[in-house]
Amino acid sequence: MTEPPAEALLFDVPPPPTRVERLLHLADQYTQHNDALDLLLRTTVPSGPDAHADSALRLAADTQPAIKAIQGERLYESVELTETVMRLQQLAFLATASRDLHAGTARGLTALAPEAAVSCAVTLAAETRRRRWASAPVADRRLTAVQCDALAEIARGHVVAGSSLDREFTRSREPKVLMSTLRALEAKGLVERTVNSAHAAYIGGPPQDRVRLTAAGVTSLASVIELPPAGRASRPGRRPAPSRPPRRPPPEAADPTQEPPIPTPPTDLHEQARQLRQLARAFEALKARVHDVSYTPGTDALRRIGPLLLHAQDLTATAVVRLTALDNSAYTHVAGSRASLDLLSSVVSSSSLAGTDLAHVLLANPYEGAQFARYPADDEAVRAARHAEAIPKMSGHLNDAVHQLDLCATGCHYLAHGIAEDLASAQDHKPPAVQQTAGATLSPAQYDALTALAVGGNLYESSTRGLGITRVTTQDGTRVSIATYRALAKRSLVIADTGTSLFQGQKITVTEAGQRALAEPRPRAALSTAAATAPKVTVAAGVRR
C-alpha cells in the first residue's frame, strides 16, 4: 500500500473554528466547570480550597482569545457587539475572581456563564449575517426546528440524561428535549453523553449524564443559530427572497369569521397632559414611601421594599405607554415636541434606574438563610456585624432611588405644562390657510365621523341601490353619512384614494389637518335655539294682569 506524498498531508487540516463556534465551545467549557463544582460540593471527601482554581484560570484564559477573535472580525461598531464583548469580559472577570473563593460561592459566580456565552454567540451570528450575509455559513438542512432548539438547549447546559429501572429519560428546561430527539441527534453524531458528570437529580442519588455537543454538533448549531424557522429550510447558498405582501381582498370577499382589528382612537393631547400630571403625582407618592420606609435588615426589609420595587416597575411601564402614545400622535408635528419626547424618555430612564436602586437594596439585604453543611451557624455577633455592614449600603441605594423618583415627578410636571404651552403656541402661529381651514369648529357628529375614519374607512358606490349612490363604511362600524363625509372633505380633513374604483372601494385617509383637528377636545353639543331663547309673553289689549 502506497503512502500519500508528504505535501498532500499539508492540506488535510480541519478549518479553524469560527467566532460563533468558539463561543459555543466556551459555553461547553463553563458547563463542565460547573458540573465539576457541583460534584465537588456533594462529595463527602474533604477538598482543598484550590481544587477548582486551575479550572477557573483556564476558563478565564480561554475567554480572552474569544474576545480578541470578535474584535479581530472588524465589523462595524454597534451596541450589540459592544455589549457582547463586555459580557465576555465580565465572564473572564468572574472566572478569575472565583478561584479564590469557596466552591459554593464560586459556583454562583459562573452559574449563568453557559447561557451568557450562547447568548453572545446568537448576537454575533445575527450581526455577522446582517453585515456579511454572503459569507455566512450554509445552514444544516438535516436539522428540524425541534432539533435546532434541542441543540441550543444542550449548548446552554440545560440537558442531562439518566436511567431508572432500565428506562432512559432526559431532564431539561423549556422547551423540553425528548429522549427520541436526543437519540436522533446522537445517531447523526451531533451530541454525546458524558457519563456520571452532572449532579444527581435528588440528594443521595447517582450522578446523571451530561449531554454535550460534539465538534460536528457545534458546527451544525453555529450554521443555524439565530435563523428564523423558514430560513432553516431554505435552499443553501441563496439569500431568501422577500415575500410579496398578500393582496388585500375587497370588503365583500373578506372572511366573515375573521375578527376585525382593534381600533386605535386618536390621541387626545389634553388627556395626555392630564395623565402625565397624574403620573407625576404617582411618582411623588412613591418617592414619599421610599423616603419614609422603615425596616429591619432581613425578611422584614424584603417584605417592605419588595412592593416598592414592583410599584416602580409599574410606573416605568406606564411612562413607556405615555411615550409611545405621544410619539404616535399629531403632537410630533408641533414645534418643540422633540425636546418633550426626549424629556419623557429621560423619565423612563430615571424610573428604570429607581427600580434598579431598589433592586440593589434587596441585593445588599442580609438574608437569614442556613449555611452549607459542615459550616457553623452564625451567632448573634456575626449577625449584628452583617447588619451593620449592610445598612449603609441599603440606605445609599434608597437615597439614590428617592433622587431618581424626584427627577421623574419633576419631568412629568414640566412635560404636562410644556405640552399645553406648545399647543397654545402652535394655535397662535398657524398660517392663515390653516386657520381658515380649521376656523369653523367641528360638530360632535363630524368629530365622531373623523375619529372613526382615522381608524379606517372606505368610499363605495353602491350597486344594490342603483348607480350613483355613494356610501361610506368604517372599520369600527360607525355610521357616517355621505353629507358628513363631503363636509369633512371640503375642509381638507379627509381625502379618498381616487386611483381605485368606487366599486372596489376607495380608501379614506385623514390628512394632517384632520389629525390636528382630532388633537383638540371633542366639541360639546350646542343648545337648541328654542331651548336657549325665552318665549315671549303676549298680552291681549284691554286685559289687565
HELIX and SHEET records of a PDB file:
HELIX    1   1 ALA A    6  PHE A   11  5                                   6    
HELIX    2   2 ARG A   19  ARG A   42  1                                  24    
HELIX    3   3 ALA A   53  GLY A   72  1                                  20    
HELIX    4   4 VAL A   79  ALA A   97  1                                  19    
HELIX    5   5 SER A   98  ASP A  100  5                                   3    
HELIX    6   6 ALA A  103  LEU A  109  1                                   7    
HELIX    7   7 ALA A  113  ARG A  131  1                                  19    
HELIX    8   8 TRP A  133  SER A  135  5                                   3    
HELIX    9   9 ALA A  145  ALA A  155  1                                  11    
HELIX   10  10 MET A  179  ALA A  187  1                                   9    
HELIX   11  11 ALA A  215  VAL A  224  1                                  10    
HELIX   12  12 PRO A  229  ARG A  232  1                                   4    
HELIX   13  13 PRO A  251  ALA A  253  5                                   3    
HELIX   14  14 LEU A  269  HIS A  291  1                                  23    
HELIX   15  15 THR A  299  ASP A  327  1                                  29    
HELIX   16  16 ALA A  330  HIS A  333  5                                   4    
HELIX   17  17 SER A  337  ALA A  364  1                                  28    
HELIX   18  18 GLU A  380  ASP A  428  1                                  49    
HELIX   19  19 PRO A  432  THR A  437  1                                   6    
HELIX   20  20 PRO A  444  VAL A  455  1                                  12    
HELIX   21  21 ILE A  482  LYS A  490  1                                   9    
HELIX   22  22 GLU A  512  ALA A  519  1                                   8    
HELIX   23  23 THR A  529  ALA A  532  1                                   4    
SHEET    1   A 4 ARG A 167  ARG A 171  0                                        
SHEET    2   A 4 VAL A 160  SER A 164 -1                                        
SHEET    3   A 4 GLN A 208  LEU A 213 -1                                        
SHEET    4   A 4 VAL A 191  ALA A 198 -1                                        
SHEET    1   B 4 THR A 470  THR A 474  0                                        
SHEET    2   B 4 GLY A 457  GLU A 461 -1                                        
SHEET    3   B 4 GLN A 506  VAL A 510 -1                                        
SHEET    4   B 4 VAL A 494  ALA A 496 -1                                        
END                                                                             
